[in-house]
Amino acid sequence: MNLTGCFCRPTRSTFQWALAVACVLFGSTAALHAARVKDLTIVEGGRDNQLVGYGLVVGLAGEGDSNAASTLRSIQNTLQRYGISVNQQDIKAKNVAAVMITADIAAFLKPGGRIDVLVASMGDAKTLQGGVLLQTPLLGADGRTYAVAQGPVAIGGFFGGSGGAGGATVQKNHPTVGNISNGAIIEREIPAQFVHEETLRLLLHNPDFTSAARMADAINLRWPDAIAQATDAATVAVKVPEDYKLRHVAFLADLGTVELQPDTMARIVINERTGTIVATSTVRVSHVAIAHGALTITVTNNQGVSQPGAFSGGTTQQVQSTQTAVNETKGGFTVLNEPPTIERLAAALNALGVSTRDMMAIFQSLKRSGALQAELVIN
């Protein structure tokens, strides 16, 4: 079975290894599909930039911040901006929440364009549901304003009910974090220059010497004047051909369509929180023997009531009994007597019937023994 990759999450106590590791990831002879240069790289000088701002969300129907000094001062400053002078002691912040606004601005965007923004509460507001963000400047790392955000906040969830003694609340998702689609207008363009002395540099998303070399070869095959050179694992320098001297954008468009087969590192990624394991097709295991067993200890507490006999003069007493059971399953010993691929390893471990947590321990032991020829990443 030739597959390009898979992602699965185990749902049974008996670990279905062919699903959990990689759903029978592509075999060693499977051909990878070629990828385009534009999907593997970004152009130096065309990177995104981060923006951040501090503002107020109003209209929260009593679910906003308590009377925090910072929120009250922000409300006071906002009112003074409109010529309204009030004492801080007279301000109530129940309908207002102090928030931080973050956004990413892509390269080449012009003034008047719009970007999405993310809004997150800074104080103790219970929810941002139904709130409206007041006009907030978004600053870059240089302290200059590049966009202005404003609009209704969508949180994708809800918070309801009343807390406290005898109260009940219901919550879905994170009601103190929301977003505003197209909520910021760009006010200043970020300068971007992607061609220097008739040369542009492609930066790989996943630096790799093999992938960089293959990319340079593929580009030179398209333009035989040897215009491309891999300078390191993350960078491919490309000279603009004579036919494109005054058409840099057209050259980038054609360059992005060049296809190559990128290389992948042998890597296993384990997410212990979700029980998800993903492995690449290049994972190999040396000659190794694996034994697995499990010891289960169960402790049960039973509470009952001891009732004295009639006319005995005794009192009713609570009785607690504890029962302990130990169950140790027989360990399986599997010998892998040939250098296996990830498919053979999956089949062998599936035969052992191990759980997700046991599988994580086995992988760590394989790595320590030196038998796992792959990088092991545990999140």
C-alpha positions in Angstrom: 0.0 0.0 0.0 1.6 3.3 -1.1 0.3 6.2 0.9 1.8 9.6 1.3 1.2 9.9 5.0 -1.5 9.7 7.7 -2.5 11.0 11.1 -4.5 8.9 13.5 -5.5 8.9 17.1 -6.1 5.6 19.0 -9.5 5.1 20.5 -9.3 1.6 21.9 -7.6 0.3 25.0 -6.0 -2.4 22.8 -3.5 -0.4 20.9 -4.1 -0.7 17.1 -0.6 0.1 16.1 -1.0 0.2 12.4 -3.3 3.2 13.1 -1.6 4.9 15.9 2.0 5.1 14.5 1.1 6.2 11.0 -1.9 4.2 9.6 0.6 2.0 7.8 2.8 4.8 6.6 4.1 4.6 3.1 6.7 1.8 2.6 10.4 2.2 1.9 9.8 1.9 -1.9 6.8 4.2 -2.1 7.4 7.2 -4.3 6.7 10.6 -2.7 4.7 13.1 -4.6 6.7 16.1 -5.9 6.1 19.5 -4.2 6.3 23.0 -5.7 9.0 25.4 -4.8 6.3 27.9 -3.6 5.0 25.4 -1.1 8.4 24.6 0.4 9.9 28.1 0.7 9.3 31.8 1.4 11.2 34.6 -0.4 13.7 36.5 1.7 12.3 40.0 2.3 8.7 38.7 2.0 8.1 37.6 5.6 5.2 38.3 7.9 5.4 40.7 10.8 3.6 40.7 14.1 1.5 43.5 15.5 0.2 44.1 19.0 -2.1 46.6 20.7 -3.9 47.3 24.0 -7.6 48.2 23.9 -11.0 48.0 25.5 -14.0 45.8 24.7 -17.3 47.3 25.7 -20.9 46.2 26.0 -20.3 43.0 28.1 -23.6 43.1 30.0 -22.0 42.9 33.5 -19.5 40.2 32.6 -16.5 42.5 32.2 -13.6 43.3 34.5 -14.0 44.1 38.2 -12.9 47.5 39.2 -9.2 46.9 38.4 -7.1 50.1 38.6 -5.7 49.6 35.1 -9.1 49.1 33.5 -10.5 52.1 35.3 -7.6 54.3 34.2 -8.0 53.1 30.6 -11.7 54.0 30.6 -10.9 57.4 32.1 -8.3 58.1 29.4 -10.7 57.1 26.7 -13.4 59.4 28.0 -10.9 62.3 28.3 -10.0 61.8 24.7 -13.6 62.8 23.8 -13.5 65.8 26.2 -15.3 64.1 29.1 -13.6 64.5 32.5 -14.6 62.1 35.2 -13.2 60.9 38.5 -11.9 57.4 38.5 -14.0 56.6 41.6 -17.2 57.3 39.7 -16.4 54.7 36.9 -17.7 51.2 37.0 -16.0 48.6 34.8 -18.6 45.8 34.8 -19.4 46.2 31.1 -15.8 46.7 30.0 -12.8 44.4 29.6 -9.2 45.3 29.0 -7.8 43.2 26.2 -4.6 42.6 24.2 -5.0 42.5 20.4 -2.5 40.6 18.2 -2.3 40.2 14.4 0.1 39.1 11.7 0.5 41.4 8.7 1.8 39.8 5.5 4.4 41.3 3.2 3.3 43.4 0.3 -0.1 44.4 1.8 -1.0 48.0 1.0 -2.7 50.7 3.1 -6.5 50.1 3.0 -6.2 46.3 3.1 -7.7 44.3 6.0 -6.3 41.6 8.3 -7.8 39.4 11.0 -7.1 40.2 14.6 -7.1 38.1 17.8 -8.6 39.6 21.0 -7.7 38.2 24.5 -8.8 39.4 27.9 -6.1 40.7 30.3 -8.3 41.0 33.5 -10.9 38.9 35.2 -13.7 39.4 32.7 -15.9 36.3 32.5 -16.6 36.5 28.8 -16.2 38.8 25.7 -19.5 37.6 24.3 -21.4 40.4 22.6 -18.5 42.9 23.1 -17.3 45.5 20.7 -13.6 46.5 20.4 -13.0 50.2 20.5 -10.6 51.7 17.9 -7.1 50.4 18.8 -3.8 51.1 17.1 -1.6 48.0 16.4 2.1 48.6 16.7 5.1 46.8 15.2 8.3 45.9 16.9 9.6 49.4 16.0 6.8 51.1 17.9 5.1 52.5 14.8 1.4 52.1 14.0 0.8 49.8 11.1 -2.9 49.0 11.5 -6.0 50.1 13.4 -8.5 47.5 14.8 -12.1 47.9 15.7 -15.3 45.9 15.6 -17.5 43.2 17.2 -15.8 40.3 18.8 -16.7 36.7 17.8 -15.7 34.2 20.5 -17.0 30.9 19.0 -18.4 29.8 22.3 -20.5 31.1 25.3 -20.6 31.5 29.0 -23.9 31.5 30.9 -25.4 31.1 34.3 -24.6 32.6 37.7 -21.8 31.5 39.9 -21.6 31.5 43.7 -23.4 29.4 46.3 -26.3 27.6 44.7 -25.5 28.9 41.2 -24.5 27.0 38.1 -22.6 28.0 35.0 -22.1 26.5 31.6 -19.2 27.3 29.3 -18.1 26.3 25.8 -14.6 26.9 24.4 -12.7 29.9 25.8 -15.1 32.8 26.1 -12.3 35.3 27.0 -10.6 34.9 23.7 -12.1 35.9 20.4 -11.3 37.2 16.9 -12.5 39.9 14.5 -12.5 38.8 10.9 -11.0 41.6 8.7 -11.1 43.7 11.9 -8.0 45.8 11.2 -7.3 48.3 8.5 -3.7 48.6 7.3 -2.4 52.2 7.7 1.2 51.8 6.7 2.9 49.4 4.3 5.9 47.4 5.6 8.8 47.9 3.1 9.8 44.6 1.4 12.5 44.1 -1.1 12.9 40.6 -2.4 15.5 41.0 -5.2 19.0 42.2 -4.4 21.5 42.8 -7.2 19.4 40.6 -9.5 19.5 37.8 -7.0 16.7 36.4 -4.7 17.0 34.0 -1.9 14.6 31.2 -1.2 14.3 30.2 2.5 13.1 26.6 3.1 10.3 26.0 5.7 12.1 22.8 6.8 15.9 23.3 6.4 17.6 20.2 5.0 20.7 19.9 2.9 19.3 17.2 0.6 16.1 19.2 -0.1 18.1 22.4 -0.7 20.4 20.6 -3.2 17.5 19.0 -5.0 15.8 22.4 -5.3 18.8 24.0 -6.8 19.1 21.1 -9.3 15.5 21.3 -10.2 15.7 25.0 -10.9 18.9 24.6 -12.9 17.1 21.9 -15.0 14.4 24.4 -15.8 16.9 27.2 -16.6 20.1 25.6 -17.8 22.3 28.6 -17.0 23.1 27.3 -13.5 21.3 30.2 -11.9 20.6 28.4 -8.6 22.9 27.4 -5.8 22.2 26.0 -2.4 24.2 28.1 0.0 23.2 26.1 3.2 20.5 23.8 4.4 17.9 26.6 4.6 18.8 28.9 1.6 18.9 28.6 -2.1 20.2 31.6 -4.0 18.7 32.2 -7.5 20.0 34.7 -10.0 17.3 36.3 -12.2 17.8 35.1 -15.8 18.3 37.6 -18.6 14.8 37.1 -20.0 13.4 38.2 -16.6 15.6 41.2 -15.9 12.6 43.7 -15.7 10.0 41.1 -14.8 10.9 39.9 -11.3 7.3 39.1 -10.4 6.8 37.0 -13.5 10.0 35.1 -12.7 8.9 34.4 -9.1 5.6 33.1 -10.5 7.3 30.7 -12.8 9.9 29.8 -10.2 7.2 28.8 -7.8 5.8 26.1 -10.2 9.1 24.2 -10.3 8.6 20.8 -8.7 11.0 18.6 -6.7 10.9 15.7 -4.2 11.8 17.0 -0.8 13.6 14.8 1.7 12.2 14.0 5.1 14.0 13.3 8.3 13.5 10.2 10.3 11.3 11.4 13.1 8.7 10.2 15.6 6.5 12.7 17.3 4.5 11.7 20.4 1.9 13.8 22.0 1.4 12.4 25.5 -1.7 14.5 26.3 -3.7 13.2 23.3 -2.1 9.8 22.8 -1.2 10.7 19.2 1.9 9.2 17.5 3.1 10.3 14.1 6.1 8.8 12.3 7.8 9.5 8.9 8.5 6.8 6.3 12.2 7.0 6.8 12.2 5.6 10.4 14.2 2.5 10.8 15.0 0.1 13.7 18.1 -2.0 14.0 18.1 -5.6 15.1 16.3 -5.6 18.4 14.2 -7.8 20.8 11.3 -6.3 22.6 9.6 -7.7 25.7 6.4 -6.2 27.1 4.4 -7.0 30.2 1.9 -5.1 32.4 1.2 -5.1 36.1 -2.2 -3.8 37.3 -3.0 -3.1 40.9 -6.6 -2.4 41.8 -7.7 -0.9 45.2 -11.4 -0.8 46.0 -12.9 1.0 49.0 -16.4 -0.1 50.2 -18.3 1.8 52.8 -21.1 0.4 54.8 -23.1 0.8 58.0 -23.0 -1.5 61.0 -26.5 -1.6 62.6 -26.6 -2.9 66.2 -29.2 -5.4 67.3 -32.5 -4.3 68.8 -32.4 -3.3 72.5 -28.6 -3.7 72.5 -28.0 -0.1 73.4 -25.3 0.2 70.7 -24.9 2.9 68.1 -24.9 2.8 64.4 -21.3 2.9 63.0 -19.8 3.4 59.5 -17.6 0.5 58.4 -15.0 0.8 55.6 -13.4 -2.2 53.9 -10.6 -2.2 51.4 -9.9 -4.9 48.8 -6.8 -5.1 46.8 -6.3 -7.1 43.6 -3.1 -7.6 41.6 -3.1 -8.7 38.0 0.1 -9.2 36.0 -0.2 -10.1 32.4 2.3 -12.3 30.7 5.0 -10.4 28.8 5.5 -11.1 25.2 9.0 -11.3 23.7 9.3 -10.4 20.1 12.5 -10.6 18.2 12.9 -8.3 15.1 15.7 -10.2 13.3 15.9 -8.0 10.3 16.2 -4.2 9.9 12.5 -3.4 9.9 10.7 -0.4 8.4 8.0 1.4 10.3 5.4 -1.0 8.8 7.2 -4.1 10.2 7.7 -2.4 13.6 4.0 -1.5 13.7 2.9 -5.1 13.0 5.3 -6.4 15.7 4.2 -4.0 18.4 0.5 -4.5 17.4 1.0 -8.2 18.1 2.2 -7.4 21.6 -1.1 -5.6 22.3 0.3 -2.6 24.1 -1.5 0.6 25.1 -0.6 4.1 24.0 1.3 4.9 27.2 3.2 1.7 26.9 4.1 2.4 23.4 5.6 5.8 24.4 7.8 4.0 27.0 8.9 1.4 24.4 9.9 4.1 21.9 11.9 5.9 24.6 13.6 2.6 25.5 14.4 1.9 21.8 16.0 5.3 21.5 18.1 4.8 24.6 19.3 1.4 23.4 20.4 3.0 20.1 18.1 0.7 18.1 15.8 3.5 16.9 17.3 5.3 14.0 15.2 8.4 14.2 14.7 11.6 16.2 12.2 11.2 19.0 10.1 14.2 19.9 7.8 14.1 22.9 5.3 17.0 23.4 
